Amino acid sequence: MKKILALLAASLSVAACIYPYDPELEEAPEGVLAVDGNICIGGSSTVYLSSLLSLWNVDAGNRWMDVSTARVWVEDDAGNKYEGTSRYPYPYFTISTENAPLDRSYRLCIEALGETYASDWNGTVEPPVIGDIEFVADDNEVTVEVSVDGGKDGTGYILLTYEEAWMFHVDYYPRYTIRGAFITEGPVDMSKYWCWRTTTTNRTVPVDYTDRTETGITGFPLMSFSRRDTRNHRRYCISVMASTISKETYRFLRNLDENTDGGDNLFTPNPGEIAGNLRCESNPDKTVLGYALFSRAVKKRAYLDRRYYISVPKTPLFYPLADQYGLLLEAGYLPLDENEEGYDPTQEGPYGWGDRNCYDCTWSGGTLEKPDYWSETE
């Protein structure tokens, strides 16, 4: 009984420290522009726009404000403009800044929601140098480790991003000819057995190396994947991009990571508390969220063969009776394997059927077109 009373007293004392949080949603702004900009001088730049609407105002109705018709451009301190092109109807813009001079300052400009917005001016900084990209494996995972030298004039902060591509296969390939309820072994069709898959991650990895004696990072664990993943089927490629960023940019990106990945941390900053580098020029009192990252990025690729692959069982097949063949064909199923072991013919048929994901790699997120940079020898 004393233990129960002690636990009850402890729980009451903890509850007494919790106070209700009033976010004061009555003051939430309407039609706030949100910006995610990646301006790469000497490369291609991208800008993604969206708008925010307060959920407090239940009478708002469908007043989401369209930003797909916005105008986006980058300009330098000499007055040159680099116009963005949108992928309508999506508010995603690409800007060709490949030939922009490296010795000028730049800013991002936006016309949207009836206002004009601009970022702070930013000069380009000498990019870091990517050293080794290594693949290290334990019993379960492959980890990509990178080494980057920020240089003697580096800021102490590096931004890493990466793209992946790999060649993989599905579990089966068609090798039977079907005539009604009769199935015979026919020519093998491996035209969609192998595919390439490419992904571009939206995640940025800001790195602080100011507390290190070296001028960069060595063996930094960038990302990892399972040894049972399809990335290990034949050949995998990772393209690592690195750029030098300022201390202010690093702090913004770190705060953003804490906001999105912080879970239930009471001390995680609210989105509106994360200061960006954009402002509304036509209306200084109007809120704008987001950040325009300016950089000169360098890229380096590394390839991995299937040395670390741990094979996994094939996808189980369905062994139907002959009267179900027609329906299965209409649904995209095909006979892919033969049951050579003993079975009850009243319960199941002799051939294992699978859907398109089992025999068509394009249905598993792949493409038959090899990336133009792909190499089998590097």
MARPA-24169 format. One record per residue (C-alpha): chain; x, y, z; residue in one letter; residue number from 1. Coordinates in Angstrom, 1 decimal. Layout:
residues N
('A',(X,Y,Z),'a',NUM),
...
end
This chain:
residues 378
('A',(0.0,0.0,0.0),'m',1),
('A',(2.8,2.4,0.8),'k',2),
('A',(4.4,1.7,-2.6),'k',3),
('A',(1.1,2.5,-4.3),'i',4),
('A',(0.7,5.8,-2.4),'l',5),
('A',(4.3,6.7,-3.2),'a',6),
('A',(3.8,6.1,-7.0),'l',7),
('A',(0.5,8.1,-6.9),'l',8),
('A',(2.2,11.0,-5.2),'a',9),
('A',(5.0,10.9,-7.7),'a',10),
('A',(2.6,10.9,-10.7),'s',11),
('A',(0.7,13.9,-9.2),'l',12),
('A',(3.9,15.9,-8.7),'s',13),
('A',(4.9,15.2,-12.4),'v',14),
('A',(1.4,16.2,-13.7),'a',15),
('A',(1.6,19.4,-11.7),'a',16),
('A',(4.5,20.6,-13.8),'c',17),
('A',(2.6,20.3,-17.1),'i',18),
('A',(0.8,23.5,-18.2),'y',19),
('A',(-1.6,23.8,-21.2),'p',20),
('A',(0.0,25.4,-24.3),'y',21),
('A',(-2.1,28.0,-26.1),'d',22),
('A',(-0.6,28.6,-29.6),'p',23),
('A',(-2.8,31.8,-30.0),'e',24),
('A',(-4.0,30.6,-33.4),'l',25),
('A',(-6.2,33.7,-33.8),'e',26),
('A',(-3.0,35.6,-34.7),'e',27),
('A',(-1.9,33.0,-37.3),'a',28),
('A',(-1.2,34.8,-40.7),'p',29),
('A',(-3.0,33.9,-43.8),'e',30),
('A',(-1.5,33.1,-47.2),'g',31),
('A',(2.1,32.7,-46.1),'v',32),
('A',(4.6,31.9,-48.8),'l',33),
('A',(6.9,29.0,-48.1),'a',34),
('A',(10.1,28.7,-50.1),'v',35),
('A',(12.6,25.9,-50.5),'d',36),
('A',(15.4,27.2,-52.8),'g',37),
('A',(18.7,25.6,-53.8),'n',38),
('A',(20.7,28.0,-55.9),'i',39),
('A',(23.8,26.4,-57.3),'c',40),
('A',(26.0,28.9,-59.1),'i',41),
('A',(27.8,27.0,-61.9),'g',42),
('A',(25.0,24.3,-61.9),'g',43),
('A',(21.3,24.0,-62.1),'s',44),
('A',(19.1,25.7,-59.4),'s',45),
('A',(15.7,24.6,-58.1),'t',46),
('A',(13.0,26.4,-56.2),'v',47),
('A',(9.9,24.9,-54.7),'y',48),
('A',(7.0,27.2,-53.5),'l',49),
('A',(3.9,26.5,-51.4),'s',50),
('A',(1.5,28.6,-49.4),'s',51),
('A',(0.2,28.1,-45.9),'l',52),
('A',(-3.3,28.8,-44.5),'l',53),
('A',(-4.3,29.1,-40.9),'s',54),
('A',(-6.4,26.2,-39.7),'l',55),
('A',(-7.9,28.3,-37.0),'w',56),
('A',(-10.2,30.2,-39.3),'n',57),
('A',(-12.9,27.6,-39.9),'v',58),
('A',(-14.7,30.0,-42.4),'d',59),
('A',(-11.6,30.1,-44.6),'a',60),
('A',(-13.2,27.6,-47.0),'g',61),
('A',(-11.1,26.8,-50.1),'n',62),
('A',(-8.9,29.8,-49.9),'r',63),
('A',(-5.6,28.1,-50.6),'w',64),
('A',(-3.6,30.5,-52.7),'m',65),
('A',(-2.2,29.3,-56.0),'d',66),
('A',(1.6,29.8,-56.4),'v',67),
('A',(2.0,27.7,-59.7),'s',68),
('A',(1.8,31.0,-61.7),'t',69),
('A',(4.5,32.7,-59.7),'a',70),
('A',(7.5,34.2,-61.3),'r',71),
('A',(10.9,33.1,-60.0),'v',72),
('A',(14.4,34.3,-60.9),'w',73),
('A',(17.9,34.8,-59.7),'v',74),
('A',(19.7,38.1,-60.2),'e',75),
('A',(23.3,39.2,-59.7),'d',76),
('A',(24.7,42.5,-58.4),'d',77),
('A',(25.3,43.6,-62.0),'a',78),
('A',(21.6,43.4,-62.8),'g',79),
('A',(21.7,40.2,-64.8),'n',80),
('A',(18.6,38.0,-64.4),'k',81),
('A',(18.3,34.2,-64.7),'y',82),
('A',(14.6,33.3,-65.2),'e',83),
('A',(13.0,30.2,-63.7),'g',84),
('A',(10.9,27.8,-65.6),'t',85),
('A',(8.0,26.2,-63.8),'s',86),
('A',(6.7,22.6,-64.2),'r',87),
('A',(3.0,23.6,-64.3),'y',88),
('A',(0.8,22.8,-62.5),'p',89),
('A',(3.3,22.1,-59.8),'y',90),
('A',(5.0,25.1,-58.2),'p',91),
('A',(8.5,23.7,-58.8),'y',92),
('A',(11.0,25.9,-60.7),'f',93),
('A',(14.3,25.2,-62.4),'t',94),
('A',(16.8,28.0,-63.1),'i',95),
('A',(19.8,27.7,-65.5),'s',96),
('A',(22.7,29.2,-63.5),'t',97),
('A',(25.4,27.0,-65.1),'e',98),
('A',(27.0,29.9,-66.9),'n',99),
('A',(26.6,32.5,-64.1),'a',100),
('A',(29.9,34.2,-63.2),'p',101),
('A',(31.5,32.9,-60.0),'l',102),
('A',(32.8,36.2,-58.8),'d',103),
('A',(29.4,38.0,-58.3),'r',104),
('A',(26.8,38.2,-55.5),'s',105),
('A',(23.3,36.7,-56.1),'y',106),
('A',(19.9,36.8,-54.6),'r',107),
('A',(16.6,34.9,-55.3),'l',108),
('A',(13.6,36.9,-56.3),'c',109),
('A',(9.9,35.8,-56.4),'i',110),
('A',(6.6,37.4,-57.4),'e',111),
('A',(3.8,35.4,-55.9),'a',112),
('A',(0.5,35.9,-53.9),'l',113),
('A',(0.4,39.5,-55.1),'g',114),
('A',(3.7,40.4,-53.4),'e',115),
('A',(7.4,40.6,-54.3),'t',116),
('A',(9.9,38.6,-52.2),'y',117),
('A',(13.7,38.5,-52.2),'a',118),
('A',(16.5,36.8,-50.3),'s',119),
('A',(19.6,38.3,-48.9),'d',120),
('A',(22.6,38.9,-51.2),'w',121),
('A',(25.0,36.0,-51.2),'n',122),
('A',(28.5,35.7,-52.6),'g',123),
('A',(29.8,32.3,-53.9),'t',124),
('A',(32.3,30.4,-51.8),'v',125),
('A',(35.0,28.1,-53.1),'e',126),
('A',(33.6,24.6,-52.9),'p',127),
('A',(35.3,21.8,-50.8),'p',128),
('A',(37.1,18.8,-52.3),'v',129),
('A',(35.5,15.4,-52.1),'i',130),
('A',(38.1,12.7,-51.2),'g',131),
('A',(37.4,9.1,-50.7),'d',132),
('A',(33.9,7.5,-50.9),'i',133),
('A',(34.0,4.1,-49.3),'e',134),
('A',(31.5,1.3,-48.6),'f',135),
('A',(31.8,-0.3,-45.2),'v',136),
('A',(29.6,-3.3,-44.3),'a',137),
('A',(28.7,-5.0,-41.0),'d',138),
('A',(26.5,-8.0,-40.6),'d',139),
('A',(23.3,-6.2,-41.7),'n',140),
('A',(24.0,-2.9,-43.4),'e',141),
('A',(26.3,-1.1,-45.9),'v',142),
('A',(27.3,2.4,-44.9),'t',143),
('A',(28.6,5.0,-47.3),'v',144),
('A',(31.4,6.9,-45.7),'e',145),
('A',(32.8,10.1,-47.3),'v',146),
('A',(35.8,12.3,-46.7),'s',147),
('A',(35.7,16.0,-47.6),'v',148),
('A',(38.4,18.7,-47.3),'d',149),
('A',(36.9,22.1,-46.7),'g',150),
('A',(40.2,23.8,-47.5),'g',151),
('A',(42.3,26.3,-45.5),'k',152),
('A',(39.8,29.1,-46.2),'d',153),
('A',(36.7,26.9,-45.4),'g',154),
('A',(34.0,28.2,-43.2),'t',155),
('A',(33.9,25.1,-41.0),'g',156),
('A',(30.5,24.0,-42.4),'y',157),
('A',(29.7,21.7,-45.3),'i',158),
('A',(26.5,20.6,-46.9),'l',159),
('A',(26.2,17.1,-48.3),'l',160),
('A',(23.5,15.7,-50.6),'t',161),
('A',(23.5,12.6,-52.7),'y',162),
('A',(21.7,10.8,-55.5),'e',163),
('A',(21.5,7.0,-56.0),'e',164),
('A',(21.2,4.7,-58.9),'a',165),
('A',(21.4,0.9,-59.0),'w',166),
('A',(20.8,-2.1,-61.3),'m',167),
('A',(18.4,-4.6,-59.8),'f',168),
('A',(16.3,-7.6,-60.9),'h',169),
('A',(12.8,-9.0,-60.1),'v',170),
('A',(12.3,-12.5,-58.7),'d',171),
('A',(11.0,-14.2,-61.8),'y',172),
('A',(10.8,-14.0,-65.6),'y',173),
('A',(8.1,-15.4,-67.9),'p',174),
('A',(9.1,-18.7,-69.5),'r',175),
('A',(5.7,-20.4,-70.3),'y',176),
('A',(3.3,-20.3,-73.1),'t',177),
('A',(-0.4,-20.2,-72.2),'i',178),
('A',(-3.2,-21.6,-74.3),'r',179),
('A',(-6.5,-21.6,-72.4),'g',180),
('A',(-6.1,-24.0,-69.5),'a',181),
('A',(-2.9,-25.6,-71.0),'f',182),
('A',(0.6,-24.3,-70.1),'i',183),
('A',(3.7,-25.4,-71.8),'t',184),
('A',(7.3,-24.3,-71.4),'e',185),
('A',(8.1,-21.7,-74.1),'g',186),
('A',(10.8,-19.1,-74.8),'p',187),
('A',(12.3,-17.4,-71.8),'v',188),
('A',(11.5,-13.6,-71.7),'d',189),
('A',(14.1,-11.7,-69.7),'m',190),
('A',(13.4,-8.3,-71.3),'s',191),
('A',(12.1,-6.9,-68.0),'k',192),
('A',(14.1,-8.9,-65.6),'y',193),
('A',(16.8,-6.2,-65.1),'w',194),
('A',(16.2,-2.5,-64.5),'c',195),
('A',(17.9,0.6,-63.3),'w',196),
('A',(16.4,2.7,-60.5),'r',197),
('A',(17.3,6.2,-59.7),'t',198),
('A',(16.4,8.2,-56.7),'t',199),
('A',(17.2,11.8,-55.7),'t',200),
('A',(17.0,12.5,-52.0),'t',201),
('A',(15.6,15.7,-50.7),'n',202),
('A',(17.5,15.3,-47.5),'r',203),
('A',(20.4,17.6,-46.9),'t',204),
('A',(23.1,16.7,-44.4),'v',205),
('A',(24.8,19.8,-42.8),'p',206),
('A',(28.1,19.1,-41.2),'v',207),
('A',(30.0,21.2,-38.6),'d',208),
('A',(33.7,20.4,-38.4),'y',209),
('A',(34.8,23.5,-36.5),'t',210),
('A',(35.8,21.5,-33.5),'d',211),
('A',(38.1,19.3,-35.5),'r',212),
('A',(41.9,19.7,-36.0),'t',213),
('A',(41.5,18.8,-39.6),'e',214),
('A',(40.1,21.0,-42.3),'t',215),
('A',(37.2,18.8,-43.1),'g',216),
('A',(35.7,15.4,-42.4),'i',217),
('A',(37.1,11.8,-42.7),'t',218),
('A',(35.0,8.7,-42.9),'g',219),
('A',(31.7,10.5,-42.3),'f',220),
('A',(28.7,8.1,-42.4),'p',221),
('A',(26.5,9.7,-45.0),'l',222),
('A',(23.8,7.0,-45.4),'m',223),
('A',(23.3,3.3,-45.1),'s',224),
('A',(21.1,0.6,-46.6),'f',225),
('A',(20.4,-3.1,-45.8),'s',226),
('A',(22.6,-5.8,-47.3),'r',227),
('A',(19.3,-7.5,-48.3),'r',228),
('A',(18.2,-4.4,-50.3),'d',229),
('A',(17.9,-4.5,-54.1),'t',230),
('A',(20.8,-2.0,-54.3),'r',231),
('A',(23.1,-5.0,-53.9),'n',232),
('A',(21.7,-7.1,-56.8),'h',233),
('A',(24.4,-6.2,-59.3),'r',234),
('A',(25.8,-2.7,-59.3),'r',235),
('A',(25.2,0.5,-57.2),'y',236),
('A',(26.2,4.1,-57.8),'c',237),
('A',(26.1,7.0,-55.4),'i',238),
('A',(26.7,10.6,-56.5),'s',239),
('A',(27.8,12.8,-53.6),'v',240),
('A',(27.6,16.5,-53.8),'m',241),
('A',(29.3,18.8,-51.3),'a',242),
('A',(29.3,22.6,-50.9),'s',243),
('A',(30.7,25.1,-48.4),'t',244),
('A',(28.0,26.9,-46.4),'i',245),
('A',(27.9,29.7,-43.9),'s',246),
('A',(27.4,29.4,-40.2),'k',247),
('A',(24.0,31.0,-40.5),'e',248),
('A',(22.9,28.5,-43.2),'t',249),
('A',(24.2,25.6,-41.1),'y',250),
('A',(22.2,26.8,-38.1),'r',251),
('A',(19.0,27.2,-40.2),'f',252),
('A',(19.3,23.7,-41.6),'l',253),
('A',(20.1,22.2,-38.2),'r',254),
('A',(17.0,23.9,-36.7),'n',255),
('A',(14.9,22.6,-39.6),'l',256),
('A',(16.1,19.1,-38.9),'d',257),
('A',(15.2,19.4,-35.2),'e',258),
('A',(11.8,20.7,-36.2),'n',259),
('A',(11.0,17.8,-38.6),'t',260),
('A',(12.8,15.0,-36.7),'d',261),
('A',(12.6,16.3,-33.1),'g',262),
('A',(9.6,14.2,-32.2),'g',263),
('A',(8.1,15.2,-28.9),'d',264),
('A',(10.9,17.4,-27.7),'n',265),
('A',(9.3,20.4,-26.0),'l',266),
('A',(12.3,22.6,-26.9),'f',267),
('A',(12.1,22.0,-30.6),'t',268),
('A',(11.5,25.3,-32.4),'p',269),
('A',(8.2,26.0,-34.1),'n',270),
('A',(8.4,26.4,-37.9),'p',271),
('A',(7.6,30.1,-37.6),'g',272),
('A',(10.5,30.6,-35.2),'e',273),
('A',(13.1,29.3,-37.7),'i',274),
('A',(14.6,32.5,-39.2),'a',275),
('A',(15.2,32.3,-42.9),'g',276),
('A',(17.0,34.6,-45.3),'n',277),
('A',(13.9,35.8,-47.3),'l',278),
('A',(11.7,38.8,-46.8),'r',279),
('A',(8.7,40.4,-48.5),'c',280),
('A',(9.9,43.6,-50.2),'e',281),
('A',(6.5,44.9,-51.1),'s',282),
('A',(5.1,44.4,-47.6),'n',283),
('A',(7.8,44.2,-44.9),'p',284),
('A',(5.1,43.2,-42.3),'d',285),
('A',(4.2,40.0,-44.3),'k',286),
('A',(5.6,36.7,-43.2),'t',287),
('A',(7.6,34.4,-45.5),'v',288),
('A',(9.0,31.0,-44.5),'l',289),
('A',(11.9,29.1,-45.8),'g',290),
('A',(15.4,29.5,-47.0),'y',291),
('A',(17.4,30.0,-50.2),'a',292),
('A',(20.6,28.1,-50.1),'l',293),
('A',(23.4,29.5,-52.3),'f',294),
('A',(26.4,27.3,-53.1),'s',295),
('A',(29.0,26.1,-55.5),'r',296),
('A',(28.8,22.3,-55.3),'a',297),
('A',(31.2,19.6,-56.4),'v',298),
('A',(30.2,16.1,-57.3),'k',299),
('A',(31.9,12.7,-57.2),'k',300),
('A',(30.6,9.2,-57.9),'r',301),
('A',(31.5,5.9,-56.5),'a',302),
('A',(30.3,2.4,-57.5),'y',303),
('A',(29.8,-0.8,-55.5),'l',304),
('A',(29.4,-4.4,-56.8),'d',305),
('A',(27.3,-7.1,-55.2),'r',306),
('A',(30.0,-8.3,-52.8),'r',307),
('A',(27.9,-7.5,-49.7),'y',308),
('A',(24.6,-8.9,-50.9),'y',309),
('A',(22.7,-11.2,-48.6),'i',310),
('A',(20.1,-13.0,-50.7),'s',311),
('A',(16.4,-13.1,-49.6),'v',312),
('A',(13.7,-15.6,-50.4),'p',313),
('A',(11.8,-15.0,-53.6),'k',314),
('A',(8.2,-13.7,-53.4),'t',315),
('A',(5.8,-16.6,-52.7),'p',316),
('A',(3.7,-17.5,-55.7),'l',317),
('A',(0.0,-18.5,-55.9),'f',318),
('A',(-0.8,-22.0,-57.2),'y',319),
('A',(-4.4,-21.8,-58.6),'p',320),
('A',(-6.5,-24.4,-60.3),'l',321),
('A',(-7.0,-24.3,-64.0),'a',322),
('A',(-10.5,-22.7,-63.9),'d',323),
('A',(-8.9,-19.5,-62.5),'q',324),
('A',(-6.3,-19.0,-65.2),'y',325),
('A',(-8.5,-16.7,-67.3),'g',326),
('A',(-9.2,-14.3,-64.4),'l',327),
('A',(-5.5,-14.3,-63.4),'l',328),
('A',(-4.4,-13.4,-66.9),'l',329),
('A',(-6.8,-10.5,-67.0),'e',330),
('A',(-5.4,-9.2,-63.7),'a',331),
('A',(-1.8,-9.3,-65.1),'g',332),
('A',(-0.7,-12.5,-63.4),'y',333),
('A',(1.5,-15.1,-65.2),'l',334),
('A',(2.7,-18.6,-64.5),'p',335),
('A',(6.3,-18.2,-63.4),'l',336),
('A',(7.4,-21.5,-61.8),'d',337),
('A',(6.4,-25.1,-61.7),'e',338),
('A',(5.6,-27.1,-58.6),'n',339),
('A',(7.8,-30.1,-58.9),'e',340),
('A',(7.0,-31.4,-55.4),'e',341),
('A',(4.0,-33.4,-54.4),'g',342),
('A',(0.8,-31.5,-54.0),'y',343),
('A',(-3.0,-32.1,-53.8),'d',344),
('A',(-4.4,-31.4,-57.3),'p',345),
('A',(-7.8,-30.8,-55.8),'t',346),
('A',(-6.5,-27.9,-53.8),'q',347),
('A',(-3.8,-26.3,-56.0),'e',348),
('A',(-2.4,-26.4,-59.5),'g',349),
('A',(1.0,-27.3,-60.8),'p',350),
('A',(2.1,-23.8,-61.7),'y',351),
('A',(3.0,-20.9,-59.5),'g',352),
('A',(1.5,-17.5,-60.6),'w',353),
('A',(2.7,-14.0,-59.7),'g',354),
('A',(1.6,-10.5,-60.5),'d',355),
('A',(3.6,-8.0,-62.5),'r',356),
('A',(5.8,-6.9,-59.6),'n',357),
('A',(7.2,-10.4,-59.7),'c',358),
('A',(8.3,-10.5,-63.4),'y',359),
('A',(8.3,-6.9,-64.7),'d',360),
('A',(10.9,-4.6,-63.1),'c',361),
('A',(9.3,-1.5,-64.4),'t',362),
('A',(6.4,-2.2,-62.1),'w',363),
('A',(8.9,-2.3,-59.2),'s',364),
('A',(10.0,1.3,-59.7),'g',365),
('A',(12.6,0.6,-62.3),'g',366),
('A',(13.4,1.8,-65.9),'t',367),
('A',(14.9,-0.1,-68.8),'l',368),
('A',(16.9,3.0,-69.7),'e',369),
('A',(20.4,3.0,-68.3),'k',370),
('A',(21.6,6.4,-66.8),'p',371),
('A',(23.8,8.2,-69.3),'d',372),
('A',(26.7,8.4,-66.8),'y',373),
('A',(26.6,4.7,-65.9),'w',374),
('A',(29.9,2.8,-65.9),'s',375),
('A',(30.6,-0.9,-65.6),'e',376),
('A',(34.3,-0.4,-65.1),'t',377),
('A',(34.8,2.5,-62.5),'e',378),
end
